[in-house]
């Protein structure tokens, strides 16, 4: 049974994502993530403007009038969401928590997949695989993933992204889409990311909070690592300290994405994900 607050959060995500999906994200998803090919559907009579290469000469000869073959896209795609639930995902300044932001972003992708009759599954991970939801079709199945994202109380606090990537490689038997939603504040995952990229279409959705990236010049500040519990005191008025804080949040992951050829987009929790997600889809569509 869900508590009342979790139920409210699920309803809020349903309402918010419905508006975003109606704005064209479903069509953008369809355009970017192509199916496995085209399959024959039926023949119909030729009309001016049809590609003459699609004329079915056997039917044309039998009926005495030109007929063309009609094809439809054979999708049968699987989207696997790898969602980070580690301790750092519980961070939030005056904005939304990264974990709640991740849940909304995952919901948009999941509902886009089911609207295109694709399967969607999820791997929820920390320093271990916390839960695996096998891919399936349908709105209720996507809603179950959103529910688990919000309701699950993870056992781990750390991050082992490499383990989650290897798990995804084992469960994804056919080529599909793997969307990794994380702040990528961990190490040792680049090799596993590159191996997964060779077989699947991998996209990285990197979350960050402005207060992680831009520390105010506020003198001595105590920083707590939410995954290890380690506490350090730094002089935030020192420009070099602030530069090092910025360098540890975004740049290492961006370097890993470049080296592995993984498409990536960064999302600030201070802004809606709608605009950067739409821009990301348009950029990928132009490349195809």
C-alpha positions in Angstrom: 0.0 0.0 0.0 1.2 3.5 -0.9 1.2 6.3 1.7 -0.8 9.4 0.9 2.2 11.5 0.1 3.6 9.0 -2.4 0.2 8.7 -4.1 0.0 12.5 -4.4 3.5 12.6 -6.0 2.5 10.0 -8.5 -0.7 11.9 -9.4 1.4 15.1 -9.7 3.8 13.4 -12.1 0.9 11.9 -14.2 -0.6 15.3 -14.6 2.6 17.1 -15.4 4.0 14.5 -17.8 0.6 14.3 -19.6 1.0 18.0 -20.6 4.6 17.6 -21.7 3.7 14.5 -23.8 0.9 16.3 -25.5 3.4 19.1 -26.5 5.1 16.7 -29.0 7.7 14.7 -27.0 6.0 11.4 -28.0 6.5 12.2 -31.7 10.1 13.3 -31.1 10.8 10.0 -29.3 9.4 8.1 -32.3 11.5 10.1 -34.7 14.7 9.7 -32.8 14.4 6.1 -31.8 13.7 4.2 -35.0 12.4 0.7 -35.3 14.3 -2.3 -36.6 13.0 -1.8 -40.1 10.0 -1.7 -42.3 7.5 -4.6 -42.8 4.9 -5.1 -45.6 1.4 -4.2 -44.6 -0.8 -4.2 -47.7 -1.2 -3.1 -51.3 -3.2 -0.2 -52.6 -3.9 1.4 -55.9 -1.2 3.7 -57.2 -1.8 7.4 -56.9 0.3 10.2 -58.5 3.3 11.0 -56.4 3.9 7.4 -55.1 7.4 6.1 -55.4 7.4 3.9 -58.5 9.9 1.6 -56.8 7.1 0.4 -54.5 4.9 -0.9 -57.4 3.9 -4.5 -56.9 4.3 -5.8 -60.4 2.6 -9.1 -59.7 -0.6 -7.5 -58.4 -0.4 -4.9 -61.1 -0.3 -7.5 -63.9 -3.1 -9.5 -62.3 -5.5 -6.6 -61.8 -4.6 -4.5 -64.9 -3.9 -1.4 -62.9 -0.8 -0.2 -61.0 -0.7 -1.1 -57.3 2.0 -0.2 -54.7 3.1 -1.9 -51.6 2.5 -0.2 -48.3 4.9 -0.6 -45.5 4.8 0.2 -41.8 7.7 0.7 -39.4 8.5 -2.5 -37.5 9.4 -1.1 -34.0 9.5 -3.8 -31.4 11.9 -1.6 -29.4 12.8 -2.0 -25.7 13.7 1.0 -23.5 15.6 0.2 -20.3 15.8 3.0 -17.7 18.8 2.8 -15.4 17.9 5.2 -12.6 20.4 6.2 -9.8 18.8 6.1 -6.3 22.1 6.6 -4.4 22.5 9.0 -1.5 23.6 12.0 -3.7 20.2 11.8 -5.5 18.6 13.0 -2.3 20.3 16.4 -2.6 18.3 19.5 -3.3 18.9 23.2 -2.5 15.8 25.4 -2.9 14.8 23.3 -5.9 13.4 19.8 -6.4 15.4 16.8 -5.1 17.4 15.1 -7.8 15.6 11.8 -7.1 12.2 13.4 -7.7 13.5 15.1 -10.9 14.8 11.7 -12.1 11.4 10.2 -11.5 9.7 12.8 -13.6 12.2 12.5 -16.4 11.9 8.7 -16.3 8.1 9.0 -16.4 8.3 11.1 -19.6 10.5 8.6 -21.3 8.4 5.6 -20.1 5.1 7.0 -21.2 6.6 8.1 -24.5 7.8 4.5 -25.0 4.4 2.9 -24.3 2.7 5.5 -26.5 4.8 4.2 -29.3 4.0 0.6 -28.4 7.5 -0.1 -27.2 8.5 -2.1 -24.1 9.9 -0.3 -21.1 11.7 -1.7 -18.1 13.9 -0.3 -15.3 16.9 -1.0 -13.3 16.9 1.0 -10.0 20.4 1.0 -8.5 22.7 2.4 -5.8 25.9 0.5 -4.9 23.8 -2.6 -5.9 20.9 -3.4 -8.1 18.0 -2.5 -5.8 15.2 -3.6 -8.2 14.7 -4.8 -11.7 11.4 -4.3 -13.6 11.4 -6.5 -16.7 10.4 -4.7 -19.9 6.7 -4.8 -20.9 4.2 -2.7 -22.7 1.3 -0.7 -21.5 0.4 2.4 -19.5 -0.1 0.5 -16.2 3.3 -1.0 -16.5 4.9 2.4 -17.0 3.0 3.7 -14.0 4.3 0.8 -12.0 7.9 1.9 -12.8 7.1 5.5 -11.7 5.5 4.2 -8.5 8.6 2.1 -7.7 10.9 5.0 -8.3 9.1 7.1 -5.7 8.2 4.4 -3.2 11.4 2.3 -3.1 13.5 2.7 0.0 17.0 1.7 -1.2 19.3 -0.5 0.9 22.5 1.1 -0.4 23.8 4.7 -0.2 26.7 4.5 -2.5 26.9 4.3 -6.3 28.1 1.4 -8.4 27.2 2.5 -11.9 29.5 0.0 -13.6 27.6 -2.9 -11.9 24.3 -1.5 -13.1 25.6 -1.2 -16.7 26.8 -4.8 -16.6 23.5 -5.9 -15.3 21.7 -4.0 -18.2 24.0 -5.8 -20.7 23.0 -9.2 -19.3 19.2 -8.6 -19.3 19.0 -6.8 -22.7 19.2 -9.7 -25.1 18.4 -7.7 -28.3 19.5 -4.3 -29.3 17.5 -1.6 -27.6 17.7 1.8 -25.9 19.3 2.3 -22.5 18.7 5.6 -20.8 21.0 6.2 -17.8 19.6 8.8 -15.4 22.2 9.8 -12.8 24.4 12.6 -11.5 27.4 10.4 -12.5 29.2 11.4 -9.4 31.2 8.1 -9.3 34.2 6.5 -11.0 35.1 3.3 -12.7 32.1 3.0 -15.1 33.6 4.2 -18.4 34.7 0.7 -19.6 31.2 -0.8 -18.8 29.5 2.2 -20.5 31.6 1.8 -23.7 30.9 -2.0 -23.9 27.2 -1.4 -23.5 27.3 1.4 -26.1 28.7 -1.1 -28.7 25.4 -3.1 -28.7 22.7 -0.7 -27.6 21.7 2.9 -28.2 22.8 4.4 -24.9 21.9 7.9 -23.8 23.1 9.6 -20.6 20.9 12.1 -18.8 23.1 13.8 -16.2 21.4 15.6 -13.3 22.9 18.4 -11.3 21.9 21.0 -8.7 23.2 24.6 -9.1 24.4 24.5 -5.5 26.6 21.5 -6.2 28.1 23.3 -9.2 28.4 26.9 -8.0 29.3 27.1 -4.3 28.7 30.6 -2.8 31.7 32.5 -1.5 30.5 32.1 2.1 33.8 31.5 3.9 34.2 28.2 5.9 31.6 25.7 4.8 31.0 22.1 6.1 30.4 19.7 3.2 28.8 16.3 3.9 29.1 13.4 1.4 25.6 11.8 1.4 27.0 8.5 0.3 29.9 7.9 2.6 29.0 10.2 5.5 32.4 11.9 5.3 32.4 15.6 6.4 35.0 18.1 5.3 35.3 21.8 6.0 36.4 24.0 3.0 37.0 27.7 2.5 34.3 28.5 -0.1 35.6 32.0 -0.5 38.7 30.6 -2.2 38.2 30.7 -6.0 40.4 27.6 -6.4 38.1 25.6 -4.0 35.1 26.7 -5.9 36.8 25.7 -9.2 37.6 22.3 -7.9 34.0 21.8 -6.7 32.7 22.6 -10.2 35.2 20.3 -11.8 34.1 17.3 -9.7 30.4 17.6 -10.6 30.1 17.7 -14.4 33.4 17.5 -16.3 34.6 14.0 -15.5 31.4 12.5 -16.8 31.4 14.7 -19.9 34.9 13.4 -20.7 33.7 9.8 -20.3 30.7 10.4 -22.6 33.0 11.9 -25.3 35.5 9.0 -25.1 32.7 6.3 -25.3 30.6 8.1 -27.9 27.6 8.2 -25.7 25.0 11.0 -26.4 24.4 13.0 -23.3 22.4 15.9 -22.0 22.7 17.7 -18.6 19.6 18.8 -16.6 19.7 21.4 -13.9 17.1 20.8 -11.2 16.5 24.6 -11.3 14.9 24.3 -14.7 12.2 22.2 -16.4 13.5 19.2 -18.3 11.1 19.9 -21.2 13.3 22.3 -23.1 16.7 20.5 -22.9 15.0 17.2 -23.6 13.3 18.6 -26.7 16.6 20.2 -27.9 18.3 16.9 -27.3 15.8 15.0 -29.5 16.0 17.6 -32.2 19.8 17.4 -32.3 19.7 13.6 -32.6 17.1 13.7 -35.3 19.1 16.2 -37.4 22.0 13.7 -37.3 20.0 10.9 -38.8 
